[in-house]
Amino acid sequence: MEENTAYTGKVTLCDDGKYRWVYEVNLLKNPMFFWLIYKIFLFILLGGFAIMGIADLANWGAEKVVQNLPFCGYALAGMTALVVLGYLIYAAIMGGKYIVTFEMDEKGFCHRQIDAQAEKARKIGAATMLAGGASKSVGMIGVGAAAQRTEMYTEFSKVKKIKAYPGRHTVKVREGLEHNQVYASQEDFPFVLEYVLSHCPNAKQ
């Protein structure tokens, strides 16, 4: 994508009828990206714990399950440390910011990482997927695949749920299994939120 001069920090209605703006997310102050990555690893780890617990319970009884609890705690602590370290490295590579452009009209909105960061994200994602494949880590493969996705379009008519976080200048929308986010400055946030709400007739708020 070529950078468009119509993108500014303020939501702007362009001649083609689309609203356009750019937003910079501080990766160290806004925790949403970290929690997204952490949840992916956490759910996979909990799934592994559940399978292990069921097997132990069936073969050796509840005592074995209790004996394995310290191991589960160590695994959770280790995973948390790795996710924190990996996130800090990612933030450093991105200059501490996630910079994204938005296009929004009556039908939906497009969330697109700027070109310079998108290229870095794709490389990081590819490296993470290779590392995950080598270590047979489904979690790392999933995170790598997510990192490579630098653009996402959401159609308003398909949105099922909307949740606003004014303090973080964020509107989260869910379209089936797909999740997307809209960011806007404090000045423009009320307008963007109202626009999204008014154009999603099938969404729960």
PyRosetta script that sets phi, psi and omega in degrees:
from pyrosetta import init, pose_from_sequence

init()
pose = pose_from_sequence("MEENTAYTGKVTLCDDGKYRWVYEVNLLKNPMFFWLIYKIFLFILLGGFAIMGIADLANWGAEKVVQNLPFCGYALAGMTALVVLGYLIYAAIMGGKYIVTFEMDEKGFCHRQIDAQAEKARKIGAATMLAGGASKSVGMIGVGAAAQRTEMYTEFSKVKKIKAYPGRHTVKVREGLEHNQVYASQEDFPFVLEYVLSHCPNAKQ")
pose.set_psi(1, 132.7)
pose.set_omega(1, 174.6)
pose.set_phi(2, -81.4)
pose.set_psi(2, 140.1)
pose.set_omega(2, -179.4)
pose.set_phi(3, -64.8)
pose.set_psi(3, 134.9)
pose.set_omega(3, -174.9)
pose.set_phi(4, -103.4)
pose.set_psi(4, 127.5)
pose.set_omega(4, -178.7)
pose.set_phi(5, -66.6)
pose.set_psi(5, -12.1)
pose.set_omega(5, 178.4)
pose.set_phi(6, -73.7)
pose.set_psi(6, -13.7)
pose.set_omega(6, 179.6)
pose.set_phi(7, -83.0)
pose.set_psi(7, 120.5)
pose.set_omega(7, 174.1)
pose.set_phi(8, -133.1)
pose.set_psi(8, 177.9)
pose.set_omega(8, 178.2)
pose.set_phi(9, -71.4)
pose.set_psi(9, -12.7)
pose.set_omega(9, -179.4)
pose.set_phi(10, -106.1)
pose.set_psi(10, 140.3)
pose.set_omega(10, 177.7)
pose.set_phi(11, -62.6)
pose.set_psi(11, 121.4)
pose.set_omega(11, -173.8)
pose.set_phi(12, -125.0)
pose.set_psi(12, 130.6)
pose.set_omega(12, 175.2)
pose.set_phi(13, -83.9)
pose.set_psi(13, 116.5)
pose.set_omega(13, -176.8)
pose.set_phi(14, -92.3)
pose.set_psi(14, 171.5)
pose.set_omega(14, -175.3)
pose.set_phi(15, -62.7)
pose.set_psi(15, -25.2)
pose.set_omega(15, -179.2)
pose.set_phi(16, -86.3)
pose.set_psi(16, 6.3)
pose.set_omega(16, 177.0)
pose.set_phi(17, 88.0)
pose.set_psi(17, 4.2)
pose.set_omega(17, 180.0)
pose.set_phi(18, -103.3)
pose.set_psi(18, 143.8)
pose.set_omega(18, 172.6)
pose.set_phi(19, -87.1)
pose.set_psi(19, 136.0)
pose.set_omega(19, 179.9)
pose.set_phi(20, -134.5)
pose.set_psi(20, 143.7)
pose.set_omega(20, 174.3)
pose.set_phi(21, -165.0)
pose.set_psi(21, 165.9)
pose.set_omega(21, 177.6)
pose.set_phi(22, -121.5)
pose.set_psi(22, 145.6)
pose.set_omega(22, -179.7)
pose.set_phi(23, -138.2)
pose.set_psi(23, 138.5)
pose.set_omega(23, 177.9)
pose.set_phi(24, -107.9)
pose.set_psi(24, 120.2)
pose.set_omega(24, 178.0)
pose.set_phi(25, -96.9)
pose.set_psi(25, 125.9)
pose.set_omega(25, 175.5)
pose.set_phi(26, -77.2)
pose.set_psi(26, 111.5)
pose.set_omega(26, -174.5)
pose.set_phi(27, -66.7)
pose.set_psi(27, -22.3)
pose.set_omega(27, -178.7)
pose.set_phi(28, -91.3)
pose.set_psi(28, -19.7)
pose.set_omega(28, -179.5)
pose.set_phi(29, -101.8)
pose.set_psi(29, -28.1)
pose.set_omega(29, 179.3)
pose.set_phi(30, -99.0)
pose.set_psi(30, 113.4)
pose.set_omega(30, -172.6)
pose.set_phi(31, -81.6)
pose.set_psi(31, -1.0)
pose.set_omega(31, -172.2)
pose.set_phi(32, -62.7)
pose.set_psi(32, -40.6)
pose.set_omega(32, -179.5)
pose.set_phi(33, -65.9)
pose.set_psi(33, -42.5)
pose.set_omega(33, 179.4)
pose.set_phi(34, -61.0)
pose.set_psi(34, -47.0)
pose.set_omega(34, -178.1)
pose.set_phi(35, -65.6)
pose.set_psi(35, -32.4)
pose.set_omega(35, 176.9)
pose.set_phi(36, -61.1)
pose.set_psi(36, -48.6)
pose.set_omega(36, 179.3)
pose.set_phi(37, -64.9)
pose.set_psi(37, -43.4)
pose.set_omega(37, -177.7)
pose.set_phi(38, -62.0)
pose.set_psi(38, -40.9)
pose.set_omega(38, -178.7)
pose.set_phi(39, -64.2)
pose.set_psi(39, -37.6)
pose.set_omega(39, 178.5)
pose.set_phi(40, -59.1)
pose.set_psi(40, -50.5)
pose.set_omega(40, 179.3)
pose.set_phi(41, -65.1)
pose.set_psi(41, -40.3)
pose.set_omega(41, -177.0)
pose.set_phi(42, -63.3)
pose.set_psi(42, -45.4)
pose.set_omega(42, -178.8)
pose.set_phi(43, -64.4)
pose.set_psi(43, -39.0)
pose.set_omega(43, 178.1)
pose.set_phi(44, -66.3)
pose.set_psi(44, -42.6)
pose.set_omega(44, 179.7)
pose.set_phi(45, -64.6)
pose.set_psi(45, -42.9)
pose.set_omega(45, 179.0)
pose.set_phi(46, -64.3)
pose.set_psi(46, -36.3)
pose.set_omega(46, 176.1)
pose.set_phi(47, -62.6)
pose.set_psi(47, -41.2)
pose.set_omega(47, 176.6)
pose.set_phi(48, -64.2)
pose.set_psi(48, -41.1)
pose.set_omega(48, 177.2)
pose.set_phi(49, -61.2)
pose.set_psi(49, -41.3)
pose.set_omega(49, -178.3)
pose.set_phi(50, -64.0)
pose.set_psi(50, -44.6)
pose.set_omega(50, 179.4)
pose.set_phi(51, -63.3)
pose.set_psi(51, -43.9)
pose.set_omega(51, 179.6)
pose.set_phi(52, -64.2)
pose.set_psi(52, -40.8)
pose.set_omega(52, -179.8)
pose.set_phi(53, -65.6)
pose.set_psi(53, -40.9)
pose.set_omega(53, 178.9)
pose.set_phi(54, -64.8)
pose.set_psi(54, -41.9)
pose.set_omega(54, 179.2)
pose.set_phi(55, -65.0)
pose.set_psi(55, -43.5)
pose.set_omega(55, 179.3)
pose.set_phi(56, -64.6)
pose.set_psi(56, -40.8)
pose.set_omega(56, -179.6)
pose.set_phi(57, -64.7)
pose.set_psi(57, -39.6)
pose.set_omega(57, -178.4)
pose.set_phi(58, -72.0)
pose.set_psi(58, -34.2)
pose.set_omega(58, -174.9)
pose.set_phi(59, -95.6)
pose.set_psi(59, -34.4)
pose.set_omega(59, -174.1)
pose.set_phi(60, -127.6)
pose.set_psi(60, -8.9)
pose.set_omega(60, 177.5)
pose.set_phi(61, 95.0)
pose.set_psi(61, 179.3)
pose.set_omega(61, -174.4)
pose.set_phi(62, -64.2)
pose.set_psi(62, -29.1)
pose.set_omega(62, -178.1)
pose.set_phi(63, -61.2)
pose.set_psi(63, -39.6)
pose.set_omega(63, 179.3)
pose.set_phi(64, -65.8)
pose.set_psi(64, -38.0)
pose.set_omega(64, 178.8)
pose.set_phi(65, -61.6)
pose.set_psi(65, -44.0)
pose.set_omega(65, 179.2)
pose.set_phi(66, -64.1)
pose.set_psi(66, -39.7)
pose.set_omega(66, 179.7)
pose.set_phi(67, -62.3)
pose.set_psi(67, -29.5)
pose.set_omega(67, -177.8)
pose.set_phi(68, -85.7)
pose.set_psi(68, -5.7)
pose.set_omega(68, -178.3)
pose.set_phi(69, -59.9)
pose.set_psi(69, -42.8)
pose.set_omega(69, 177.0)
pose.set_phi(70, -59.0)
pose.set_psi(70, -39.2)
pose.set_omega(70, 178.1)
pose.set_phi(71, -61.2)
pose.set_psi(71, -42.1)
pose.set_omega(71, 179.0)
pose.set_phi(72, -62.4)
pose.set_psi(72, -39.5)
pose.set_omega(72, 178.3)
pose.set_phi(73, -64.1)
pose.set_psi(73, -42.5)
pose.set_omega(73, 178.5)
pose.set_phi(74, -64.4)
pose.set_psi(74, -41.1)
pose.set_omega(74, -179.9)
pose.set_phi(75, -63.8)
pose.set_psi(75, -41.1)
pose.set_omega(75, 179.0)
pose.set_phi(76, -64.9)
pose.set_psi(76, -42.0)
pose.set_omega(76, 179.0)
pose.set_phi(77, -64.9)
pose.set_psi(77, -42.1)
pose.set_omega(77, 178.8)
pose.set_phi(78, -63.7)
pose.set_psi(78, -42.6)
pose.set_omega(78, 178.9)
pose.set_phi(79, -62.8)
pose.set_psi(79, -42.6)
pose.set_omega(79, -179.5)
pose.set_phi(80, -60.9)
pose.set_psi(80, -44.1)
pose.set_omega(80, 179.9)
pose.set_phi(81, -61.9)
pose.set_psi(81, -41.8)
pose.set_omega(81, -179.5)
pose.set_phi(82, -67.3)
pose.set_psi(82, -40.0)
pose.set_omega(82, 179.6)
pose.set_phi(83, -65.8)
pose.set_psi(83, -42.7)
pose.set_omega(83, 178.7)
pose.set_phi(84, -61.6)
pose.set_psi(84, -46.4)
pose.set_omega(84, 179.8)
pose.set_phi(85, -62.5)
pose.set_psi(85, -45.8)
pose.set_omega(85, 179.9)
pose.set_phi(86, -62.7)
pose.set_psi(86, -39.3)
pose.set_omega(86, 179.9)
pose.set_phi(87, -66.6)
pose.set_psi(87, -40.8)
pose.set_omega(87, 178.8)
pose.set_phi(88, -64.3)
pose.set_psi(88, -37.8)
pose.set_omega(88, 177.2)
pose.set_phi(89, -65.5)
pose.set_psi(89, -43.6)
pose.set_omega(89, 178.5)
pose.set_phi(90, -60.8)
pose.set_psi(90, -45.1)
pose.set_omega(90, 179.6)
pose.set_phi(91, -61.3)
pose.set_psi(91, -39.9)
pose.set_omega(91, 179.6)
pose.set_phi(92, -64.5)
pose.set_psi(92, -43.0)
pose.set_omega(92, 179.9)
pose.set_phi(93, -62.7)
pose.set_psi(93, -36.3)
pose.set_omega(93, -178.8)
pose.set_phi(94, -85.6)
pose.set_psi(94, 5.6)
pose.set_omega(94, -179.9)
pose.set_phi(95, 72.6)
pose.set_psi(95, 21.7)
pose.set_omega(95, 177.8)
pose.set_phi(96, 79.5)
pose.set_psi(96, 2.4)
pose.set_omega(96, -177.1)
pose.set_phi(97, -134.2)
pose.set_psi(97, 147.4)
pose.set_omega(97, 170.8)
pose.set_phi(98, -110.2)
pose.set_psi(98, 112.1)
pose.set_omega(98, -174.2)
pose.set_phi(99, -107.6)
pose.set_psi(99, 122.7)
pose.set_omega(99, -173.2)
pose.set_phi(100, -133.6)
pose.set_psi(100, 145.8)
pose.set_omega(100, 175.7)
pose.set_phi(101, -107.5)
pose.set_psi(101, 150.5)
pose.set_omega(101, -180.0)
pose.set_phi(102, -125.9)
pose.set_psi(102, 143.3)
pose.set_omega(102, 168.2)
pose.set_phi(103, -127.2)
pose.set_psi(103, 130.4)
pose.set_omega(103, -176.5)
pose.set_phi(104, -140.7)
pose.set_psi(104, 133.4)
pose.set_omega(104, 175.0)
pose.set_phi(105, -140.8)
pose.set_psi(105, -164.2)
pose.set_omega(105, -175.3)
pose.set_phi(106, -62.7)
pose.set_psi(106, -26.1)
pose.set_omega(106, -174.7)
pose.set_phi(107, -90.5)
pose.set_psi(107, -31.9)
pose.set_omega(107, -177.3)
pose.set_phi(108, 173.5)
pose.set_psi(108, -164.6)
pose.set_omega(108, 179.2)
pose.set_phi(109, -141.2)
pose.set_psi(109, 153.0)
pose.set_omega(109, 178.3)
pose.set_phi(110, -116.4)
pose.set_psi(110, 129.4)
pose.set_omega(110, -179.2)
pose.set_phi(111, -109.7)
pose.set_psi(111, 116.0)
pose.set_omega(111, -171.6)
pose.set_phi(112, -136.3)
pose.set_psi(112, 124.0)
pose.set_omega(112, 176.5)
pose.set_phi(113, -71.7)
pose.set_psi(113, 142.3)
pose.set_omega(113, -178.3)
pose.set_phi(114, -62.3)
pose.set_psi(114, 155.4)
pose.set_omega(114, -172.2)
pose.set_phi(115, -55.1)
pose.set_psi(115, -46.4)
pose.set_omega(115, -176.1)
pose.set_phi(116, -61.0)
pose.set_psi(116, -40.4)
pose.set_omega(116, 179.4)
pose.set_phi(117, -78.6)
pose.set_psi(117, -34.0)
pose.set_omega(117, -178.6)
pose.set_phi(118, -60.6)
pose.set_psi(118, -40.5)
pose.set_omega(118, 178.8)
pose.set_phi(119, -63.6)
pose.set_psi(119, -42.8)
pose.set_omega(119, 176.5)
pose.set_phi(120, -63.0)
pose.set_psi(120, -42.6)
pose.set_omega(120, -178.2)
pose.set_phi(121, -62.5)
pose.set_psi(121, -40.4)
pose.set_omega(121, 179.4)
pose.set_phi(122, -64.8)
pose.set_psi(122, -39.2)
pose.set_omega(122, 178.8)
pose.set_phi(123, -67.3)
pose.set_psi(123, -42.6)
pose.set_omega(123, 178.0)
pose.set_phi(124, -63.2)
pose.set_psi(124, -43.0)
pose.set_omega(124, 179.5)
pose.set_phi(125, -62.0)
pose.set_psi(125, -43.4)
pose.set_omega(125, 179.7)
pose.set_phi(126, -63.4)
pose.set_psi(126, -42.9)
pose.set_omega(126, 179.1)
pose.set_phi(127, -64.9)
pose.set_psi(127, -39.1)
pose.set_omega(127, 179.5)
pose.set_phi(128, -66.5)
pose.set_psi(128, -40.0)
pose.set_omega(128, 178.4)
pose.set_phi(129, -65.9)
pose.set_psi(129, -39.7)
pose.set_omega(129, 177.5)
pose.set_phi(130, -64.0)
pose.set_psi(130, -42.4)
pose.set_omega(130, 178.4)
pose.set_phi(131, -65.1)
pose.set_psi(131, -39.3)
pose.set_omega(131, 178.4)
pose.set_phi(132, -65.8)
pose.set_psi(132, -38.4)
pose.set_omega(132, 177.2)
pose.set_phi(133, -66.3)
pose.set_psi(133, -40.3)
pose.set_omega(133, -179.8)
pose.set_phi(134, -66.6)
pose.set_psi(134, -36.4)
pose.set_omega(134, -178.7)
pose.set_phi(135, -94.8)
pose.set_psi(135, 2.7)
pose.set_omega(135, -178.6)
pose.set_phi(136, 57.2)
pose.set_psi(136, 39.8)
pose.set_omega(136, 179.7)
pose.set_phi(137, -102.0)
pose.set_psi(137, 109.1)
pose.set_omega(137, 179.2)
pose.set_phi(138, -64.2)
pose.set_psi(138, -35.3)
pose.set_omega(138, -179.9)
pose.set_phi(139, -62.1)
pose.set_psi(139, -45.2)
pose.set_omega(139, -180.0)
pose.set_phi(140, -66.0)
pose.set_psi(140, -38.5)
pose.set_omega(140, 177.7)
pose.set_phi(141, -62.6)
pose.set_psi(141, -42.1)
pose.set_omega(141, 179.4)
pose.set_phi(142, -64.4)
pose.set_psi(142, -43.1)
pose.set_omega(142, 178.8)
pose.set_phi(143, -65.5)
pose.set_psi(143, -40.5)
pose.set_omega(143, 178.6)
pose.set_phi(144, -62.4)
pose.set_psi(144, -41.8)
pose.set_omega(144, 178.4)
pose.set_phi(145, -64.3)
pose.set_psi(145, -40.0)
pose.set_omega(145, 179.2)
pose.set_phi(146, -65.3)
pose.set_psi(146, -38.2)
pose.set_omega(146, -178.8)
pose.set_phi(147, -66.2)
pose.set_psi(147, -29.3)
pose.set_omega(147, -178.1)
pose.set_phi(148, -77.4)
pose.set_psi(148, -14.8)
pose.set_omega(148, 179.9)
pose.set_phi(149, -85.8)
pose.set_psi(149, 103.1)
pose.set_omega(149, -173.5)
pose.set_phi(150, -107.4)
pose.set_psi(150, 3.6)
pose.set_omega(150, -179.5)
pose.set_phi(151, -147.3)
pose.set_psi(151, 139.4)
pose.set_omega(151, -179.7)
pose.set_phi(152, -150.2)
pose.set_psi(152, 134.0)
pose.set_omega(152, 178.0)
pose.set_phi(153, -110.9)
pose.set_psi(153, 136.0)
pose.set_omega(153, 177.6)
pose.set_phi(154, -120.9)
pose.set_psi(154, 127.0)
pose.set_omega(154, 177.6)
pose.set_phi(155, -91.2)
pose.set_psi(155, 122.9)
pose.set_omega(155, -174.5)
pose.set_phi(156, -55.4)
pose.set_psi(156, -40.1)
pose.set_omega(156, -175.6)
pose.set_phi(157, -65.3)
pose.set_psi(157, -17.5)
pose.set_omega(157, -178.2)
pose.set_phi(158, -100.2)
pose.set_psi(158, -3.8)
pose.set_omega(158, -178.1)
pose.set_phi(159, -70.2)
pose.set_psi(159, 131.0)
pose.set_omega(159, -177.5)
pose.set_phi(160, -104.9)
pose.set_psi(160, -23.4)
pose.set_omega(160, -177.3)
pose.set_phi(161, -150.2)
pose.set_psi(161, 141.4)
pose.set_omega(161, 178.0)
pose.set_phi(162, -129.9)
pose.set_psi(162, 134.8)
pose.set_omega(162, 177.1)
pose.set_phi(163, -137.0)
pose.set_psi(163, 128.1)
pose.set_omega(163, -177.0)
pose.set_phi(164, -104.0)
pose.set_psi(164, 141.9)
pose.set_omega(164, 175.5)
pose.set_phi(165, -127.3)
pose.set_psi(165, 81.0)
pose.set_omega(165, -175.9)
pose.set_phi(166, -56.5)
pose.set_psi(166, -38.0)
pose.set_omega(166, -178.8)
pose.set_phi(167, -64.6)
pose.set_psi(167, -24.3)
pose.set_omega(167, 179.0)
pose.set_phi(168, -105.3)
pose.set_psi(168, 4.4)
pose.set_omega(168, 178.9)
pose.set_phi(169, 57.9)
pose.set_psi(169, 38.9)
pose.set_omega(169, -172.7)
pose.set_phi(170, -129.8)
pose.set_psi(170, 138.2)
pose.set_omega(170, 170.9)
pose.set_phi(171, -119.9)
pose.set_psi(171, 119.3)
pose.set_omega(171, 178.6)
pose.set_phi(172, -98.7)
pose.set_psi(172, 134.6)
pose.set_omega(172, 177.8)
pose.set_phi(173, -126.5)
pose.set_psi(173, 147.3)
pose.set_omega(173, 178.9)
pose.set_phi(174, -123.0)
pose.set_psi(174, 129.0)
pose.set_omega(174, 179.2)
pose.set_phi(175, -122.9)
pose.set_psi(175, 91.7)
pose.set_omega(175, -173.6)
pose.set_phi(176, 65.9)
pose.set_psi(176, -123.3)
pose.set_omega(176, 177.5)
pose.set_phi(177, -88.7)
pose.set_psi(177, -5.7)
pose.set_omega(177, -178.7)
pose.set_phi(178, -87.8)
pose.set_psi(178, 138.9)
pose.set_omega(178, 175.3)
pose.set_phi(179, -122.1)
pose.set_psi(179, 139.6)
pose.set_omega(179, 177.9)
pose.set_phi(180, -139.5)
pose.set_psi(180, 164.8)
pose.set_omega(180, -178.1)
pose.set_phi(181, -137.2)
pose.set_psi(181, 144.5)
pose.set_omega(181, 175.1)
pose.set_phi(182, -117.0)
pose.set_psi(182, 132.3)
pose.set_omega(182, 176.6)
pose.set_phi(183, -116.3)
pose.set_psi(183, 144.8)
pose.set_omega(183, 176.0)
pose.set_phi(184, -153.7)
pose.set_psi(184, 155.4)
pose.set_omega(184, 179.7)
pose.set_phi(185, -64.3)
pose.set_psi(185, 164.3)
pose.set_omega(185, 179.6)
pose.set_phi(186, -57.0)
pose.set_psi(186, -38.1)
pose.set_omega(186, -179.6)
pose.set_phi(187, -64.7)
pose.set_psi(187, -41.0)
pose.set_omega(187, -174.7)
pose.set_phi(188, -94.9)
pose.set_psi(188, -10.5)
pose.set_omega(188, -173.7)
pose.set_phi(189, -57.4)
pose.set_psi(189, -46.8)
pose.set_omega(189, -179.7)
pose.set_phi(190, -57.3)
pose.set_psi(190, -41.5)
pose.set_omega(190, 179.3)
pose.set_phi(191, -64.2)
pose.set_psi(191, -47.1)
pose.set_omega(191, -177.9)
pose.set_phi(192, -63.1)
pose.set_psi(192, -43.9)
pose.set_omega(192, 179.1)
pose.set_phi(193, -61.0)
pose.set_psi(193, -47.1)
pose.set_omega(193, -179.7)
pose.set_phi(194, -63.9)
pose.set_psi(194, -38.4)
pose.set_omega(194, 178.8)
pose.set_phi(195, -62.4)
pose.set_psi(195, -46.5)
pose.set_omega(195, 179.8)
pose.set_phi(196, -63.6)
pose.set_psi(196, -46.7)
pose.set_omega(196, -179.4)
pose.set_phi(197, -60.1)
pose.set_psi(197, -42.0)
pose.set_omega(197, -176.6)
pose.set_phi(198, -73.9)
pose.set_psi(198, -16.5)
pose.set_omega(198, -178.5)
pose.set_phi(199, -106.8)
pose.set_psi(199, 8.4)
pose.set_omega(199, 179.4)
pose.set_phi(200, -121.2)
pose.set_psi(200, 77.5)
pose.set_omega(200, -174.7)
pose.set_phi(201, -66.3)
pose.set_psi(201, -19.3)
pose.set_omega(201, -176.8)
pose.set_phi(202, -100.7)
pose.set_psi(202, 8.3)
pose.set_omega(202, -173.3)
pose.set_phi(203, -95.8)
pose.set_psi(203, 144.0)
pose.set_omega(203, 170.9)
pose.set_phi(204, -89.2)
pose.set_psi(204, 142.5)
pose.set_omega(204, -176.9)
pose.set_phi(205, -111.4)
pose.dump_pdb("model.pdb")
